[in-house]
């Protein structure tokens, strides 16, 4: 599989996963935008605690997450999620 094919497969997987978890989108609140990233605060509850770090990034970026992201705080009542942008 070429690099482009792998990238397209990743985007497809992200979109499919988002369809499964998008009902949790109201737990993600946009916090700030900076150069090359948007930061969100996600309220942690029984459902969002089950999500992987990648799932949280996909949730915040509404299925895109083509540039990735990072978890910026420990998981407590909320978690800070940075989504990388262009």
N, C-alpha and C positions, 0 to 999 in steps of 0.2 A: 504494500500500500504506500502510495507517495505521501509526502508531507501535506500536500493540499487535501488529499483524500482523508488523512487522519484528522486534519483540522475540521473538515466538513462533518466527519463522523462525530467529533466532539460537540460541535454545534447542534447536531441532531439529537445526541444524547441529552444535552443540556435542555433543549426544548421539550423533549419527552418527559424529563424529570420535572420540569417546571409545571407541566400539565397535571402531574400527580400531586404537587404541593402548593399550587397557586392559591388554594383556598386559605392558606396561612398568610397571604400577602398583607393582610391588615395588621399583622404584628411587626412589620418592617416600616420604620419611619425614616424618611430622608433627614439627614442631620446637616451635613455640609458638603460643599463641592470645592475641590481644590484642583490644581493642575494635575491631570492624569488620574484622578480618582474621585469617587463619590463615596461618602461615608454615611452609613445607616446605623440606627440603633434598633435592635430586634428585641422585642419583649419575649422572654423565655417562659414557656408554660409546658404542660405535659407533652404537647405535640411538637413544639419547636425544639425541645430538649432532645428529641429522638433524631433530629436532622444532623447530618455530617457537616463539617466545615464547608465542604464544597456545596452541599445543598443550601446552606445559608447564603452563600455567594450567589448561587443561581436564583434563589428566591428574591433577593434584593435587586438583582439585575434583570428580573422578569424573564428568565430563561436564556439570556444571551451569554454573559460571562465569558466572552471570547478572549478577553485579556486577563482573566483570572481575578484574584483578589486575595484578601488575608483577613483573618480574625485578629482584631486589635486589642481585645480585652478578655479577661477570664470570663467564663460563663457564670453569670450570677442571675439576678432578676432580669438583666438585659445583657446583650453582648454587642460590641461594636464591630461592624463588618465594613471593610473597605473594598470597594469594587473598582478595579483598574479600568480606566477609559483611555480613549485616544486623544 
